[in-house]
């Protein structure tokens, strides 16, 4: 008898997606790993009910467990809201295992892997189904709230960007004013320094004229 671990894949998607506590469906892909329980009693049970040659055939295992595992997925998903379900994969996996239990007619469930888990698209909810209709209504409400939050964030970002632009422009203007003040101060200091180093030309000419007159007076007196 083949005692190796075999994988059974279960998919609940679209109109057949698992319906969550809040009536929103979830698209789920899960892998279940099973094998014959390695003890004498279990081996005999499988040999008698299934047969040694068919014990680990995938089609045989699907026939034995596909419906059971699908029901466990659906039941476990119904205990959580859709958004919650997508954030607690480990807890969800444990809940599935609890739903399946330990009585697998001589087989052992080694592990469960959640391969894919997302909200079922709104268009794959049946508006003629009462529970699906409630799911559609909630999706619409959540979408509107999300859009409102997005718009508010964008608006806040725009306000902050405008305020930053204004602050930047004011900073530029203040820097320009400070430069003008500094330049004017330097120009005044330069002019004062030039006046001290180079006296007024008219004053120089006046002094020269006075010197010339004094020289002429000295010549006439002599």
C-alpha positions in Angstrom: 0.0 0.0 0.0 1.3 3.5 -0.9 1.7 5.5 2.3 3.0 8.7 0.7 1.3 12.1 1.1 -1.1 13.1 -1.6 -2.4 16.6 -2.5 -6.0 17.4 -3.0 -6.8 20.9 -4.4 -10.1 22.5 -3.7 -11.3 25.7 -5.3 -14.3 27.9 -4.3 -14.6 30.7 -6.8 -17.0 33.1 -8.5 -20.6 32.2 -8.0 -19.4 29.2 -5.9 -17.1 31.3 -3.8 -17.2 30.8 0.0 -19.8 33.1 1.6 -18.5 34.9 4.6 -20.2 36.1 7.7 -20.9 39.5 6.1 -22.4 37.8 3.0 -19.5 38.8 0.7 -18.0 35.8 -1.1 -14.4 34.9 -1.0 -12.4 33.2 -3.8 -10.3 30.4 -2.2 -7.8 27.9 -3.4 -6.6 25.4 -0.8 -4.4 22.4 -0.8 -5.1 19.4 1.5 -2.3 16.9 2.2 -3.5 13.5 3.2 -2.1 10.0 3.5 -3.0 6.6 5.0 -2.6 6.8 8.8 0.5 4.7 9.6 -0.9 2.2 12.0 -2.2 -1.3 11.6 -5.8 -0.6 12.3 -6.0 2.3 9.8 -4.2 0.4 7.1 -6.6 -2.5 7.5 -9.6 -0.2 7.4 -8.4 1.5 4.1 -7.5 -1.9 2.6 -11.0 -3.2 3.3 -12.9 -0.1 2.2 -10.8 1.3 -0.6 -8.2 -1.4 -1.6 -4.5 -1.3 -1.3 -3.9 -0.4 -5.0 -6.4 2.5 -5.0 -5.5 3.9 -1.5 -3.4 6.8 -2.7 -4.9 7.5 -6.1 -5.9 11.1 -6.5 -9.3 10.3 -8.0 -10.0 7.9 -5.2 -9.0 10.5 -2.6 -11.1 13.2 -4.3 -14.1 10.9 -4.2 -13.6 10.3 -0.5 -12.8 13.9 0.6 -13.5 16.6 -2.0 -17.1 17.3 -0.7 -16.0 17.1 2.9 -13.1 19.5 2.4 -15.3 21.9 0.4 -17.9 22.0 3.1 -15.2 22.6 5.7 -13.9 25.5 3.7 -17.4 27.0 3.4 -18.3 26.5 7.0 -15.0 27.9 8.3 -15.3 31.0 6.0 -18.8 31.7 7.2 -17.5 32.4 10.7 -15.5 35.5 9.6 -16.2 38.8 7.7 -14.5 38.8 4.3 -11.9 41.5 5.2 -11.1 39.7 8.4 -10.8 36.4 6.7 -8.1 37.7 4.4 -5.9 38.8 7.4 -6.1 35.7 9.6 -4.9 32.9 7.3 -3.4 30.8 10.1 -6.6 31.0 12.2 -8.7 30.3 9.2 -6.6 27.2 8.4 -7.0 25.9 11.9 -10.7 26.5 11.7 -10.9 24.4 8.5 -9.0 21.6 10.2 -11.4 21.7 13.2 -14.4 21.4 10.8 -12.8 18.4 9.1 -12.0 16.7 12.4 -10.0 13.5 12.9 -12.3 10.8 11.6 -11.1 10.3 8.0 -11.8 6.5 7.7 -8.2 5.5 8.1 -6.6 8.6 6.6 -4.6 11.4 8.2 -4.8 15.1 7.3 -1.2 16.1 7.4 -1.6 19.8 6.5 -3.7 22.5 4.8 -2.2 25.3 2.7 -4.3 28.4 1.7 -2.9 29.0 -1.8 -5.2 31.9 -2.8 -7.7 34.1 -0.8 -9.3 37.2 -2.2 -12.7 38.8 -2.3 -14.9 37.5 -5.0 -15.6 40.3 -7.6 -18.9 42.1 -7.1 -20.1 40.9 -10.5 -19.8 37.3 -9.4 -22.4 37.8 -6.7 -25.9 36.8 -7.8 -28.3 39.8 -7.2 -31.3 37.3 -7.2 -29.8 35.5 -4.2 -30.9 37.1 -1.0 -27.5 36.7 0.8 -25.5 37.6 -2.3 -27.7 40.8 -2.6 -26.7 41.7 0.9 -23.1 41.1 -0.1 -23.4 43.4 -3.1 -24.9 46.1 -1.0 -22.0 45.9 1.5 -19.4 45.9 -1.3 -21.0 49.0 -2.7 -21.0 50.7 0.7 -17.4 49.8 1.4 -16.3 50.9 -2.1 -18.0 54.3 -1.5 -16.4 54.7 1.9 -13.0 53.7 0.4 -13.5 56.2 -2.4 -14.4 58.9 0.0 -11.4 58.2 2.1 -9.2 58.3 -1.0 -10.7 61.6 -2.1 -10.1 63.0 1.4 -6.5 61.9 1.4 -6.0 63.4 -2.1 -7.6 66.6 -1.0 -5.4 66.7 2.1 -2.3 66.1 0.0 -3.3 68.9 -2.3 -3.8 71.3 0.6 -0.5 70.3 2.1 1.2 70.7 -1.3 -0.3 74.2 -1.7 0.7 75.2 1.8 4.2 73.9 1.1 4.4 75.9 -2.2 3.2 79.1 -0.4 5.7 78.5 2.4 8.5 78.0 -0.2 7.5 81.1 -2.1 7.4 83.2 1.1 10.8 81.8 2.0 12.2 82.8 -1.4 10.7 86.3 -1.0 12.2 86.7 2.4 15.6 85.5 1.2 15.4 88.0 -1.7 14.5 90.8 0.8 17.4 89.9 3.0 19.7 89.9 0.0 18.5 93.4 -1.0 19.0 94.7 2.5 22.5 93.2 2.7 23.3 94.6 -0.8 22.2 98.1 0.2 24.2 97.9 3.3 27.3 96.8 1.4 26.8 99.6 -1.1 26.5 102.2 1.6 29.6 100.9 3.3 31.4 100.9 0.0 30.4 104.5 -0.7 31.5 105.6 2.7 34.9 103.8 2.2 35.3 105.5 -1.2 34.6 108.9 0.3 37.2 108.4 2.9 39.8 107.2 0.4 39.0 109.4 -2.5 37.8 113.0 -1.4 35.2 114.8 -3.4 36.6 116.1 -6.8 35.1 119.6 -6.4 36.7 119.9 -3.1 40.0 119.0 -4.6 39.7 121.6 -7.3 38.7 124.2 -4.7 41.8 123.4 -2.7 44.0 123.6 -5.8 42.4 127.0 -6.6 43.2 128.3 -3.1 46.8 127.0 -3.3 47.2 128.8 -6.7 45.9 132.1 -5.2 48.3 131.8 -2.3 51.2 131.1 -4.6 50.3 134.2 -6.8 50.1 136.3 -3.7 53.5 135.2 -2.6 55.0 136.0 -6.0 53.6 139.6 -6.0 54.8 140.3 -2.5 58.3 139.2 -3.4 
